[in-house]
Structures are given as C-alpha cells and as structure tokens.
Amino acid sequence: MFASAQPAEVTTILGSCVAVCFWDRYLGIGGINHYMLPTWNGMELASPKYGNIAIERLIERLEQLGAQKKNLVAKVFGGGEVISVSSGIMHIGERNVMVAEQLLAELGIPIMSRSTGGHNGRKIIYNTHTGEVLQCFIKSNMNK
C-alpha cells in the first residue's frame, strides 16, 4: 500500500492479485494498494493482503493526507486467472475483482477505468499526482 500527497510513480505486477488506484481529482493526492485475497476471515491479523482491509486502510491513509472520500475516483487492475488449476479451485482473481467492485459501490467511489480478468498478468505504473496508469500485459504460461 502506498499513498502520497507529493507526486510519485508506483510500479506493481499483478496476476490474480488486484490493485486499486485512488485519486483525489481536486487535490492530486493518490494511492495504490495491491492485495492477494478477497476478504479477511476475521481469524488472523486484519492485514492489507485482504481486499476489504486494503481498500479501507488506503482510503483512511488518503484522508490523513488531506484527500476527501467524496472526491476520490478509482481504477481497478488485475484479477487474472494466470495459472491453470485442474481442480477448479476458487477463481481467486475473479473474487478479488468482485470485492473491489462491491466495496467501491458501497462507498460511493466511482470506478473510472478497469482492466481485469483474462489469462495474462499485468504490469502497471501509477502516477499518484495525475491519476494516470500505464499498463502492459505479461504473457502467462497458460497462453503458450
């Protein structure tokens, strides 16, 4: 998780993980998270490796920097099914994306753009000051 009131570029690589990029369109304050699992089960530490925790904590951090939730917009990336699982396990990427979409809708934060799902990974570079995200796809082993 990263948030800054100063201009910064943040790079991350996503497979089934999801990154939500927030940007206060009036103040140019931005932040990004990168989470691995959809929701915290209440048993372990409430870690930002879980989508619901990562989104809430990043919003709190942005508000500490002066952003206002009513001025935030979001961009959502990742959630690909980049490994072949013969047993049909969980579709974790899809569930990670659903958590972001549901929580952002509940919070009234519009999703301005998204690039989710599919069978490729993604490398993104997020500019916290402008809200711009550059993306390139990373071919997975499933696409050989």
C-alpha positions, 0 to 999 in steps of 0.5 A: 500500500502506498499513498502520497500527497507529493507526486510519485510513480508506483510500479506493481505486477499483478496476476490474480492479485488486484490493485486499486488506484485512488485519486483525489481529482481536486487535490492530486493526492493518490494511492495504490494498494495491491492485495492477494485475497478477497476478504479477511476471515476475521481469524488472523491479523486484519492485514492489507493482503485482504481486499476489504482491509486494503481498500479501507486502510488506503482510503483512511491513509488518503484522508490523513493526507488531506484527500476527501472520500467524496472526491476520490475516483478509482481504477481497478487492475488485475484479477487474472486467472494466470495459472491453470488449476485442474481442480477448479479451485476458487477463481481467486482473481475473479473474487478479488475483482468482485470485492473491489467492485462491491466495496467501491459501490458501497462507498460511493467511489466511482470506478473510472477505468478497469482492466481485469480478468483474462489469462495474462498478468499485468504490469502497471505504473501509477502516477499518484499526482495525475491519476494516470496508469500505464499498463502492459500485459505479461504473457502467462504460461497458460497462453503458450 
